[in-house]
Amino acid sequence: MTYVSWAALYEGGTDEAYFELLIPRLMEDIIRLHGVRYSTIPPAPAVKLQRGTIENVAKEACAAQDAFHLVFIHADTGGRSLAVDLDNRSILYCEAMHALCEFPRARCIAITPRHETEAWMLADPDAVIAAFGYTGTPGSIGLPATAGEAERLEDPKAILAAAMTLVRGRRRRPDIRQIIPAIAQRQSFDCLRRTRSFASFESNLRTALADVGCI
C-alpha cells in the first residue's frame, strides 16, 4: 500500500476552498482508473506553504519535504492579463525547490487555470447550477455553454458572481466561497478535461503519480 501525502501553496482563500476538494478527488480518480497498487490519498495537505517570495517558499518546502511526496503550486501574479506569467512563476517555485534540496521536478505540479480559478468552476455549468440549487438552465443566468467558452472568459470570477446574484437576489451580497465546495464535489472531470489548462495540469499530475509508483 502507498500513502501519497501532499503539500500545497494557494494564492487565496477561494482557491484553497476549491483545490483542497478537487486535488484529492482527481488523484483518487486517476489511481482508480490507472493504479498499479492500492494507494491512500489523504483528504487534506500535510503541509500548507505560506505565500511569500519564491526563495522563502522553497526554503519552507525543503525544510518540510519529508512530510510529503507531491507539492501543488498555485501562485497568482496579480492580474488576468498575466496568465502566461502565472504559468512561468509557478514553475519557478518548482525550479527553486529542485535547486535548493533536489526536490524532484516531476513531483512539483503547477496549477495554472487560464485567467482565474473560476474558469475551471465554470467549465461544468451543470455542477454550478446544482450547487446553487437552481432549476433553470445555465444559459438563463449567463453561464458559459461549454468548457472552452469558460476558459476564454476574461473575468470568470465576475460571471460566477453575477450568476449567483441572479439566483439569490441582490439583497444578499454573494459570497462565492459558500458554494465552492459544492461545485468542487459535483464537477465532472470529463468536463474539466475539455479545458486545455486542466488537461495540462492532469497530465503533469499523472507524471507525478507515476514517479511515486502509484500508476
C-alpha positions in Angstrom: 0.0 0.0 0.0 1.2 3.5 -0.9 0.3 6.6 1.2 0.6 9.6 -1.0 0.9 12.8 1.1 0.9 16.2 -0.5 1.6 19.8 0.2 0.1 22.9 -1.4 0.6 26.6 -2.0 -2.6 28.5 -2.6 -2.9 32.1 -3.7 -6.1 32.9 -1.7 -9.0 31.5 0.3 -11.2 31.0 -2.7 -8.5 28.9 -4.4 -7.9 26.9 -1.3 -11.6 26.1 -0.8 -11.7 24.8 -4.4 -8.4 23.0 -4.8 -8.5 21.2 -1.4 -11.5 19.3 -2.6 -10.6 19.0 -6.3 -7.0 17.8 -5.9 -7.7 14.7 -3.7 -10.8 13.8 -5.8 -8.7 13.9 -9.0 -5.8 11.9 -7.5 -8.3 9.2 -6.4 -9.9 9.2 -9.8 -6.6 8.7 -11.6 -5.5 6.0 -9.3 -8.8 4.2 -9.6 -8.5 4.1 -13.3 -4.8 3.6 -13.7 -3.4 2.5 -10.4 -0.9 -0.4 -10.2 -1.2 -0.8 -6.4 -3.6 0.2 -3.6 -2.9 3.8 -2.7 -4.3 6.1 0.0 -4.8 9.8 -0.7 -5.3 12.0 2.4 -8.2 14.5 2.0 -6.0 17.4 3.1 -2.4 18.5 2.5 0.2 17.5 5.0 1.8 20.9 4.6 0.2 24.3 3.6 3.0 26.5 2.3 2.8 30.2 3.2 2.7 32.7 0.4 6.0 34.6 0.0 8.9 35.1 -2.2 10.0 32.2 -4.4 13.1 31.8 -2.2 11.2 31.7 1.1 8.6 29.2 -0.2 11.3 26.9 -1.5 13.1 27.1 1.9 9.8 26.2 3.7 9.0 23.4 1.3 12.5 21.9 1.5 12.5 22.1 5.3 9.3 20.0 5.4 10.0 17.8 2.4 10.0 14.5 4.4 6.3 15.2 5.2 5.0 14.9 1.6 5.5 13.2 -1.7 3.9 15.8 -4.1 3.6 19.5 -3.9 1.0 21.6 -5.8 1.8 25.3 -6.6 -0.9 27.8 -7.4 0.7 31.2 -7.4 -1.1 34.2 -8.9 0.8 37.1 -10.2 -2.0 39.6 -9.6 -3.8 40.2 -12.9 -5.8 38.5 -15.5 -3.5 39.9 -18.2 -0.6 37.9 -16.8 -1.8 34.4 -17.5 1.4 33.4 -19.1 3.5 34.8 -16.2 1.3 32.8 -13.8 2.4 29.6 -15.5 6.1 30.7 -15.6 6.1 31.9 -12.0 4.5 28.6 -10.7 7.3 26.7 -12.5 9.9 28.9 -10.9 8.8 27.7 -7.4 9.4 24.2 -8.5 12.8 25.0 -10.0 13.8 26.8 -6.8 12.8 23.7 -4.7 14.8 21.5 -7.0 17.9 23.8 -6.9 17.7 24.1 -3.1 17.1 20.5 -2.0 16.8 18.4 -5.2 13.1 18.0 -4.8 12.0 16.1 -7.9 10.7 18.3 -10.6 8.2 15.7 -11.7 6.6 15.8 -8.2 6.0 19.6 -8.2 2.8 20.3 -10.0 1.8 23.8 -11.1 -1.9 24.7 -11.0 -2.5 27.3 -13.7 -6.1 27.9 -14.8 -6.3 30.5 -17.5 -7.0 33.9 -16.0 -8.7 32.7 -12.8 -9.6 29.6 -10.8 -13.3 30.3 -11.5 -12.7 29.4 -15.2 -12.4 25.7 -14.1 -15.5 26.0 -11.9 -17.5 27.3 -14.9 -16.2 24.5 -17.1 -19.0 22.4 -15.7 -22.1 24.6 -15.7 -24.4 21.8 -14.5 -22.3 21.5 -11.4 -22.6 25.2 -10.8 -26.4 25.4 -11.0 -26.7 22.2 -8.9 -24.5 23.9 -6.2 -26.8 27.0 -6.5 -29.9 24.8 -6.1 -31.1 26.4 -9.3 -33.5 24.5 -11.6 -33.2 26.7 -14.7 -30.7 26.4 -17.5 -27.1 27.6 -17.2 -27.6 30.0 -20.0 -30.5 31.7 -18.3 -28.2 33.0 -15.6 -25.3 33.9 -18.0 -23.1 30.9 -17.6 -20.9 29.7 -20.5 -22.3 26.9 -22.5 -19.0 24.9 -22.9 -15.7 24.4 -21.1 -13.9 26.0 -23.9 -16.0 29.1 -23.6 -15.4 29.2 -19.9 -11.7 29.1 -20.4 -11.8 32.0 -22.8 -13.6 34.3 -20.4 -11.6 37.4 -19.4 -13.3 37.7 -16.0 -14.8 34.3 -14.9 -15.0 35.5 -11.3 -17.4 38.2 -12.3 -19.5 35.9 -14.4 -19.9 33.4 -11.5 -20.7 36.2 -9.0 -23.3 37.7 -11.4 -25.0 34.3 -11.8 -25.1 33.8 -8.0 -26.7 37.2 -7.7 -29.4 36.4 -10.2 -30.2 33.2 -8.3 -30.1 34.5 -4.8 -31.1 38.1 -5.3 -29.4 41.4 -4.8 -30.4 41.8 -1.2 -27.8 39.3 -0.2 -24.2 40.0 -1.2 -23.0 37.0 -3.0 -20.2 35.1 -1.2 -18.8 32.6 -3.8 -16.8 30.8 -1.0 -20.1 29.5 0.3 -20.8 27.4 -2.8 -17.3 26.5 -3.9 -17.1 23.2 -2.0 -20.4 22.1 -3.5 -19.1 22.9 -7.0 -15.8 21.1 -6.5 -17.6 18.0 -5.2 -20.0 17.8 -8.1 -17.7 18.6 -11.0 -17.3 16.1 -13.9 -13.7 15.6 -14.8 -14.7 14.9 -18.3 -16.0 18.5 -18.5 -12.8 19.9 -16.9 -10.6 17.9 -19.3 -12.2 20.0 -22.2 -10.2 23.0 -21.0 -6.6 23.0 -22.1 -5.2 24.3 -18.8 -6.8 21.5 -16.8 -5.8 18.8 -19.3 -2.2 20.0 -18.9 -2.5 20.0 -15.1 -3.8 16.5 -15.1 -1.1 15.3 -17.4 1.5 16.7 -15.1 -0.2 15.1 -12.1 -0.2 11.7 -13.8 3.5 12.1 -14.4 3.9 12.8 -10.7 1.8 9.8 -9.6 3.8 7.6 -11.9 7.0 8.9 -10.4 5.9 7.8 -6.9 4.8 4.4 -8.3 1.0 4.7 -8.0 0.2 4.4 -11.7 
